Amino acid sequence: MVHGFHVIIPHYGFWLPNDPRGSWSEFVESWELARFGKTTRNLKRRTLEQLTENELIQRDEMRKALKYPPVTLTGRQALGVAVGFKTLTQKSSYTIWACAIMPEHTHLVIARHKYKVEQIVNLLKGAATTQLIHEQLHPLAQSSKLGQRPPQMWGRHQWIVFLEDDEQIRNAIAYVVANPMKEGKPQQVWNWVTPYRGLGPGWTTYR
């Protein structure tokens, strides 16, 4: 039985459907990227360090061909995303066990709720976007026309890993907590994240 989810949300331009590292996309939706070939659908994805020099050059060219600049959040923008997450999490009583907001992607470990996790993630992304616009910190604000909402700062899709037992949940939380430190950044501690206490007897779901 699924008790939680590890969600990886790519920011715009971070992981492309025909990325040389492989992807989970079934087709290339953007015409700007279509000239670089079909989707590289592969569940066993590679890291940047595993790419050849030619593949790294290809990925760089693909990112340059995007309609908008790839999104790389600053520390201040990451804080804005966190405020948006906090506002919605507290308003909707979501249980989020871990969160790491990285420059090019965001990790969340979310408990199972009555609502689909995809719906929760979409609402979280919307709340973060609204907060960044409110603070005039949206990373693609310069790409928007006067009076119009900025382009989408998130990737089209997210990856969702189903967590079926206590060990998987704890491992996912540990991975997310350690993620910033792997990139030489401080550990992220958010007061709206619920400490994980274990599943406990009779635990099934959250509201």
Secondary structure, 3 states (H helix, E strand, C coil): CCCEEEEEEEECCCCCCCCCCCECCCCCCCHHHHCCCCCCECCCCCCHHHCCHHHHHHHHHHHHCCCCCCCCCCHHHHHHHHHHHHHHHHHHCCCEEEEEECCCEEEEEEECCCCCHHHHHHHHHHHHHHHHHHCCCCCCHHHCCCCCCCCCCECCCCEEEEECCHHHHHHHHHHHHHHHHHCCCCCCCCCCCCCCCCCCCCCCCCC
